[in-house]
């Protein structure tokens, strides 16, 4: 006790000496009285901040504190934003122990192709033998059946941004998300394709840093006999870092994080209910979808790709999902790519950028508030009460799009014509300029690669 008092007294004396020094320097430099007061105020504030940091004036640890309702996921007053900011603030106090990492992505000349297969048919004994000859012939002529899925795409998504991808089924939306996430089984990238994950090349990101870019398909695949709590507990344990806040074990960390995501997505009441499937009774279809969303959220990946993850959800729940992704992006600095086949106007306005695909061609990529004016200037009409997302998607359907009077002979109609208009637009030139700035800021193999690797290693056990 005496040592603490002596330390405090010594700090007070030192603070007084610093103040006297500032007064003397101010007098010698003929500083005005008003400036002297400002300097003294600044010196006192810096001294107070230094003392507070030394004595550990830290916010409460949400993992071990349950008496604060806004930080307790089992409380009806739980505040996800307050919880996230508190955890982030605690981690930032020890940057060496908890190094943060983020990642954006840019791509140029993105092209993806696959190979078509003959029409499938029911096999019997005879055609199974004949299929051997078809297989040999198919291998000999494989190049003749190449199918271009995506062609000439450019894009930029910085950390802290959300991208909405729109397009009709079959336009290549899922392929774009899978390519960004590295899920390219059965797909091939064109030689001209260039990727930059904030200084990390495409192949290294998906080989060495797997798990930092994730893809969530629209289908829900789970172990039906496990409960929701068991499913999410396992997901949380699989991503529990080696370095944690003091006094937090792996079990405490995983259980608390599980409860947090369940509270965020409104499935806390299903903790002891089986997930189920089409044959085993369990949670409802909408709740099962939210389990899938919560499971991916527990991965804490830097770039998240959500492929029509709101399918089966009502509009209110879908909007809440988009806002929850926005919360993760804003607080943790992640980046999110979300594909939606239907988006309300409120959900659309949550995003920063939107990409529109038309039969594999890119016909827009840019800010959400400039997409509608861009196409209306081309000559298309957006009916009243039609959401912006529905208007953009309708442009890729010849039956649904509406041409403004007097523009019938001038508007683009085919995917190639739309793509040509986009390639010649000022918005695309602006996009290419932003990509160039991003590439200079984060060169491939630059210092961000080492920083990313250090952060990843800090989370892993030394035995891994």
N, C-alpha and C positions, 0 to 999 in steps of 0.2 A: 504494500500500500504506500509506504514512504517513498519507494523508488518511483512510483507513478506520479506522486505529488512533486518530487524533485524534478522529474522529466517535464511536467507541465510548467513548473516554475522556470526551468531553463529555457523552454520554448517561449515563454512570455518575455523573458529577458532578451532573448535573441530577436523577438519580434520588435521589442522596443528599440534595440540597437539598429535594426533595419529601418525603422521609422525615422530615427535620428539621422541616419545616413542619408535617407531620402530628403529630409528637411535641409540638411547641409548642402547636398548637391543642388537642390532647388534654389537655395539662396545664392550659391556661387554662380549658377547659370542665369540669374535674374529672371526666373520663371514667375509668371503672374500668380497672384493669390488663388485665383480660380483653378488654374492648372495644378497648383500645389495640392489643393483639396482633392482633385481628381486622381492625382498620383498616389496620395495617401490612401484614398478609398480603394484603389486598385491593389495596393500593397497589402492592406488589411484583408481584402477578399482572397488574394492568393495565399496568404498565410493561413487563413481559416480553411481554405480548400485543402491545403497540404496537410494540416493537422487532422481534418476529418478523414482523409484517405488513410493516414497512418493508423488511426484508431479504428478503421474498419467500419465506417458508417455506411453499411450496405443494406439494400432492400431485403425483405424476408425471402427465404428459399421456398418456392412453391412446392417443391418435392417433399419437404419435411414439415411444412406449416399447413394446418388445416383450419385455423381459427380466423382466417381472413376469407370471407365468402367469395370475393371476386377472384381469388386464386385457387379456390377449392372446386374441382370439377364436379363434385357430388352435391354442390350447393345450387339452389335455384337462382342465386345471384351471381353465378360464375360469369366472368367477363374474359372472353378469349383474347381480346386485344390487350387488355391489361396483363394477362398471364404471359403472353408472348413477349411483350416489351420488358417485363420483369426478368424473364429468363435470359433474354438477349443482353440486358444490362448487366446481369450477374456474370455472364460469360465474357463480356467485354472488359471486365476488371482484371482478367488474367489472359491477355492476348496470346502469351506464349503457351499456356496450357490449353486454351480453347481457341485456336486460330480459326477464324471464320473464312469461308470460301464461297464464292459465287461464280456463276458462269452464264455468259450470253452465247449467242450463236449467230454467225453470218454464213451465207452461202451464195455462190455465184454459179451461173450456168448449170444449175442442178438438173440433171437428167437421169431418169430411172427407167430401165427396161426389163422385160422378162421374156419368157418363151412360151408360146401358146401350145396347148396340148390338144389332141383330137378329142372329139366329143366322147364323154364317158358312156359306157353301156353296161348292162348286167352281164357278168361273165358266166359262161358255162364251159364244159370240157372242151368243146371244139374251138370256140373263139379264143380261149386261153392259149391254145397252141398257135393259132394264127397271130396272136398279139406279139409273139416273139419276133416275127418278121417285121411287124409295124414298129417295134422298139428299135431294131437295128436300123431300119430306114429313117426313123426319127432322129437318131444320133448322127447319121450321115448328113442330114439336111437341116440341122438345128438352126443354123444361122438364117435360113430362109423363113423361119417362123418367129422371128424376133418381134416383140410387141413393145412399142414405146408407150410407157405409162405416164411419165412426167417429162416435160421438155422445156428447157430454158427458163428455169425459175431462179429468181434472185430474192434475197430477203435478209433482214436484220432484226434480231430480237435481243435487246440488252437485258442484263439482270435488273429485276424490278419492273419488268413489262409483261403484259399479257397479250397474246395474239389469238384472234378468233379466225378459224379457217372455215370457209363456207363453200358449198358446192353440192350438186346433186349426187346421189349414189352412182358410183362408177366414174366420177370425175377425177379420182386420184387423191382424195382427201386423206384416206387412211394410209395410203402409200407415202404421202408427204410426212405424216407424223411418225410412221415407222422408220423412215429413212433418217429423220432427225434423231430418233431414239436408238438407232443402230439395229433395229429389228429387220434385217434385210435378207432373211432366209428366202430363197427362191427369186430374189431380185438382184439386179446388177446396176451399179452406178456407172454413168457415162464417164469416159476418161477426162472430159472437160470439167467435171464437177469439182468445186472447191469449197471446203468447209473450214471454219475457224471457230472453235469453241473457246473464245477469249484467250487465244494463245496456244490452244491444244488442237492438234490435227484430228481428223475424224477417226482414223484407225486407232490411234493411241487412246482417245477418249473411250472408245467402246471395247478396248482390250484391257487397259490398265485401270481405268476408272469406271468400270461397269457398276451400275447402281446409282451413279450421279446423274444419269439421264434415263428416265423411266418412261414406259409406255403402258397405258391402261386401255385395254380393248373394251368394246361395248358389251361383250359377253361377260357373265359372272361365273368364275370357276373357283369353287371352294371345296373343302372337305365337308360334306353335308352333315356328318355325325358330330362334328365339333360345334361347340357353342360359339356365339359371337365373341364372348370374352376370351375364350381359348384361342380363337383365330387371330384376334388382334393382339393378344398377349404374346403369341409366338412371333408375330411380325415385329412387335416392338423389341423383343429380346434379340432378334436377328440383327437389328440396327442399333443396339445399345453401344455407345462409344466406350472406349477404355478409360478415357479421362472424363470424370464426372464431377459435379459439385461436391464439396466436402460433406461427408455423412450420408451420401446417396449410394446405395448398393445397386447392383444390376436389377434385382427384383423390384426394388422400390421405384427405380427409374422407369422400367418397362410398364409396371402397373399404373403408375401415375400418368404416363404419356398415353397409355391405352384409355384411361378414364377421360383424359382431356379430349381426345379425338372423338370419343363416343358422345361426349357432351356437346361438342361443336356440331356434329352431324345429327344430333337428336335421336340417338339409338341407345342411350344409357339403360333404358328399361328392358333391352333385349340381351343383357350381359349373360344371362343363364339360359337363353333360348338357342336351340340348334339353328345353324345356318340353313340347313335343308337344301332341297333342290326340287326338280320336277317330280320326283318320286318319293322323297322323304319330307315329311311335314316339318316346317321350320318357320322362319320369319317371312313376312310378306315380300313380294317382288320389289317394292320400293325400298324396303328396309335392307334387302339383300344387296341392292345397288349401292346403298349408302355404306354398307360394310366394305364393298370393293373400293369405294372412294376413300374411306378411312384407312384401309390397308395400304393404299399407295401413299397417302399423306404421312404415314408412319415411316416411310423410307427416307424422308427428309432430303430428297434429291434436289440438285441444283436446277435442273430443267425437267419439267413434268409435261408429258404429252397425254392429253385426255381425249380419247376417241369416242365421241358421242356418249359420254358417261352419264348424261341426263336422261337417256332412254328409259322409259318406264316411270319417270318421276313427274309429279304434277308441276305446274308452272311456278308455284310458290317455292317448292323444294328445289327446283332447278335454279331459280334465282338465288336462293340461299347458298347453293353449292358454288355458284360463280362468285358470290361475294366472299365466301370462305377462301376460295383460291386467291382472290384479291388480297385478303388479309395476309395469307402466307407470303405472297409476292411483296407486299409493302413492308412487312416487318422483317422477314428473313432475307430479302433481296433475291429470291428465287425468280425463275422465269417460267412462264406457263404457256403452252400451246394447246388450245382447246378447240375441238371440232364439234359443232352443233348443227344439226339439221333443222332445228327450229329454235329461235331465240327471240324472246320478248324484247321490246325496246329498252326496258330497264336493264336487262341482262346485256344487251349489245353495248350500252353506254358504259358498262364497267370496264370494257377492254380498252387497250391503248391503240392496237393496230388490228387490221382485218386483211385477210388474204382471200381472194375469190378465184376459184378454179373452174375451168370450163373444158371438159373432156381432156384433162391432162395439161392444159395450157394455163399459164398465169395471166389473168386479165386485170388484176389489181393487187397491190400490196402497199399499204400505207396507213395513215391515221384513220381512225373510224369516222371522224367528223368530215373528212374530205372525200369519202367514197361516194356518197350519194350525189354531191355536186358534180363530181367527175363524170358520172354516167348520164346525168341529166343534161350536161353540156354536150355530150355525144349525140343527144337527141331522144333519150328515153324518158318516159313519164312515170312518176311514182304516184299511184293513186292515194287519195286521202285515207287516213287510218291504216295504211299498210306500214308495217314496221320496216325499218331500214334493212334488217337482215333478210326479211322475206322479199323485199324489192331487189336486193342484190342477187339472191338465189334465183328469182324469176327471170333474170336476164339470161340465164343459161338454158332457159326453156322457151323455144320459139312459140309455143302456144300461150304462155303466160305473159310474156313481156309486151309492154305497150309503147308504141312509138309516138312521139309528139307530132302534131300536124305540121306538115312542111318538111319533115326530116326523113320521109319514107325512103328516099333514094340515097341518103347519105349515111345512115347509121350502119355500124358493123352488124353482121348477122351470124357468120360462121365463127368457130373458135379461132381460126387463123386470122380473121379480120379483127376480132377483139384483141388478140395478142399483138397484132401489128400496131393498133392504136395505142396500146399500153406501152410498147417499146419506143414509140415516138413521143410519148407524153413527157411533160416537164416533171411530173411526180416521180416517174421512174428515174429520170436523170438525177433528181434530188436523192432518191434512194441509193443509187450507185455511189453518189458522193458520200453519203453517210457510211456506206460499207467500207469505202476507202479510208475514211477517218478511223473507223473501228479497227481495220487491219493494221494501220500505223500505230494505233494505241496499244494493240495487243498482237504483236508479231508472233508468228508460229515459232514455238521453241523459246520464247522470251522469258522474262522473269516471272510472269504469271504462272507458267508451267511449274516452276519450282515451288512457288507459293502454294499452288493447288496441291501438289504432291505432299508438301510438309503438313498441310491441314489434314489431308487424308490419312497420313501416317500417325498423326496425333490421336486419331480416333481408334486406331487398331491396337490390339493387344500385341506386346512384343513377341509373343509366341506364334502369332499369325504370320 
